[in-house]
Amino acid sequence: MAMRLRFGRRRAADDGLEVTEERGVRTLHLGSQAIQSAMRLSRPWDLELAYTRAMMGFLMFNPTPQAVLMVGLGGGSLAKFIRKQRPQTHITAVEIDPRVIAAARAHFELPPNDAALEVIEGDGALYVRRHPASADVILLDGFDAGNQVEALATQTFYAACHRALKPGGVLVVNLWGRDRDYAEYFARLTRAFDGAVGWISVQNKTNVILFAFSEADAPARLAAVLPRLADLSKRWGIDLRAFARDFQWADDASS
C-alpha cells in the first residue's frame, strides 16, 4: 500500500508537495508525477535515482572537492551521499521552499546542520550571485511542479555560476532532455562557459547531466584521471568508468 502525505500547496492549484512510499522506496513529488527525489528505506544514504549518480560524475574532474554548493535540495540525496562518503567536504544546500527542507528532514533522513552540512532557506540564484569564487562544485537541480525553474536557467544565472566557481571548478546541471527549451538552456550554458561544457545522457536522454568548467583544461584532467577511475569507482560505489565512456563534449551535443 502506498503512503501519501501532503504538505500544503503553493500558489498554483497543482503545486502541492507530496511524499509517497511504495515497495520500500520513498519518493518526493512537487506538484506533478515527476519524481524529484527517492530514497530506498533499507539504504537511505545511497543514490537511488540514476540521474543523481550521473551528477556525481564531477568526481572524474575533482575527486576531492572541499566546497560543494547545491542549488535545490529535493530530498537531500546528494547532500547525504557526499556527507557520508567524504565528510571533510563542506556542503552548502540552498532551497527556497521551507516545506522541501522540512520534508527532507522528516521523511528522507537529512541530518541537521553541522560542520559538514549547511542547509539554507533562501533564493539560490541570489546566493550564487553573492558568493563569487566560493565553490569547487555547484550541483544545480532546479525543478518546480515538473518544470525547470526559469530563474535558474537564464544566461545571467549561468554566468553568475561561472563566477561562483573556484579555479578548476565545475557546474553540474540536471536538465530534462525532452524539455522544449533544452537546446536553448544548453546554448546559454555553452556561452557562459566559453564552450567548456560536456554532458552525460541518462536513460535515453530522459535526463541530461551537463558539466560546465571554469577553465578549459577539463579534457586533460579527465585523461589524467582515467587510470584511477577503477579505484575511484570502488571508493564511491559509482561506475565512473561508464560515465567516462559515455561523456561527450559540447561539440557532440547534436548527436
N, C-alpha and C positions, 0 to 999 in steps of 0.2 A: 504494500500500500504506500502511495506517495504521501509525503508530508508537505503541506503548503502553508507558508507563513507570509503574511503581508505586513508591510511597514509603512502604510500610508501612501499617498500619491503626491506627485509634484503637479506642476501647472496643467499638463496635458492629461486628459482623462485616461489615456492608456499608458501613463508613465509611472506605474507603480513598481516598487521594488518587491521581488518575490524570491524566497528561498524554498527550494524543493529538495526532497530526498527520496531516492529510489535505488534499490539494488546496491546499497552500500555506498552510493555516491551522492553527495550533497552539491547542489548547484545554485548559482545566483543568476537571477534574471532582472534586467532593468527595463520594464515596460514592454518587453517583447519575448518571443520564444527563444531568441538567441541566448546561448549560454555565455555569460560574462566571466564566470569562474566556476571551478569544480574542485571538489576535494573528496578523495576516497577515504572513508572513515577509518579504515584499517591502516592507512599510510598518510596521515594528514599533512606531512611535510613534503611529500612528493609532488611532482608536477603532473597532474592528471591529463591536462589538455595538450595536444601536440603542438599548438602554436606557442604555448608558454615555453616548452622545451626548445623550440626553434629560436625564441628570443634570447635564450642563453647562449646562442652562437657567438655572442660578443667575446666569449672566452677564447675563441680562436685568435683574437686580436689583443686581448688583455686578460690573461688568466688570473691576475692578482689585483683587481681593482680596489682602490682604497675608499672611493666615494661613489655610491650609486644613487641616482635620483630617479624616482618613479613618479610619473605624472599619470594619475589614475591608479587607484588601489585595487578595485574589484574585491575579491575575497582575500587578497593578500598572498596569493600562492607564490609569486616570485619573491616577495619580501621574506616569507617564511623559509623558502628553499635556500636563498642566498645566506640568510642569517644562520641557518643550521650548518651549511656546508663550509662557510667561510666567515666565522664570527668576527674576525678582525676588520671586515669591510663595514663601513658605516653606510646605512641605508636611510635615505630620506624619502618618504612617500607623501605626496601632496594630493589630497582628494577633496573636491569641492562639496560633496554631498555628505552631511553628517550621518545620514541613515546607512550609507555604504560602509562607513567606518564602524558604526555600531554593529552592523550585520557581520562584518569580518571578524570583529572581536567576539561576538556572541555565538556565531554559528560556524566559523571557519578557523577557529583556534589561532587567530592572530594574537601574538603576545602583546603585553603593554609596552609602552616606550621604555627604552633602556639605552645603555651606551652604544649599542649596535643598531638600534632601530628608532627612528623618529617619524611618527605619523602626524601630519599637519593637516588640519581642516582649512582649506583655502583654495584660491584660484591658481591652478598650475601654470597657466600662461603668464600671470603676473609674477609668480615665484621665479620662473625661468628668467624673465627679463631682469629681475632684481639681483640675480646671483651669477654674474659672469665668472668664467674660468673656475667653476666650483666642482664639477663632476667629471669623473673618469668615464662614466657610462650614464646615459639617460635612457630609461625604459618608458616609452610612450604608448599607452593603450587607452585611447580616449574615445569611448563609445557611450552613448546615452540613448536608451529606448530603441536600440537596434541601428542607430545611425552614428557615423563619425561626427564628433563634436567639431564644428567648423572652426571655432576659435583655436583649436589645437591642430589645424591643418593649413593655416594661411602661410603665405610667403613670409610675412613678418615674423610669425611664430617660429618657423623653421630657421630663419636667420638668427633669432634670439637663442635657439637651441645651440647653434654653431658657436655663438659667443659664450654660452654657459659651459661649454666643454673645456677641459684642460687640454694642453698639448697631447696629442695622441689619443684623444677621447673619441668615443663612438656613441651616436644616437641610434637607438633601435626602435623602430616604429612598426606596430601591428596595423595592417590595413586589410580590408576585405577585397580580394581580387576581383569580385564581381560588382563592386560599387561602381556606379556610373561615372563617378568623379575620380576613380582610381588613377587614370592616366594624368589628370591634372595635378593630383597630390604628388605623384611620382615626379612630374616635371618641376614642381615647386621645390621639392626636396633636392633634386639634382642641381637646380640653380643655386640654392642656398649653400650647397656644399661643393660647388665648383666641379661637379661630376664625380666626386669621390663617394660613390654610392654603389652598394651591392645588395643582393636580395636572395631570399630562400622562399620557394613556393611550398606551401603546406596543404596537404590533402587536395591535390588537383586545383590549386590556386584558390581554395576557399579563403584561406588567409595568405597574405604575402608579408613576410617579415623583411623590412628594409633596414639596411645598415648604412649610416652616413658618417663619414670620418672627417675629423677636424684637420687632418693632414693627409697628404697624398701618398704616404708610404704604406698604406694598408695592404696592397698586394704583396709587397716584400715581407711584411710582418706575417701574413698568412703562410707564405712559403717557408719562412724560418721556423714556424711552429709545427709544421706538418710532421716532423719526426717525433714530436712529443704528444701528438693527438691521441694515440692509444692510451698512454698513461693518464692524460687529462680526462679522457672519456671514462676511464675506470674510476678516477678520483671523484668525479662529479656525478657519475651514473647517467650520463647523457652521451649519445652516439655522435660526438663531434666529428668523427671521420665521415659519417654520412652527410653531415651538413657541409663539410668542406668539399665533398664531391658534387653536391647539389648547388653550391654557391655560384652565383652569376654576378657579373658586374653590370653597371648601368647600360653599357653598350648592347647588352643582350636582352634588354627589357622587352623588346618586341617579340622575342621568341616564345 
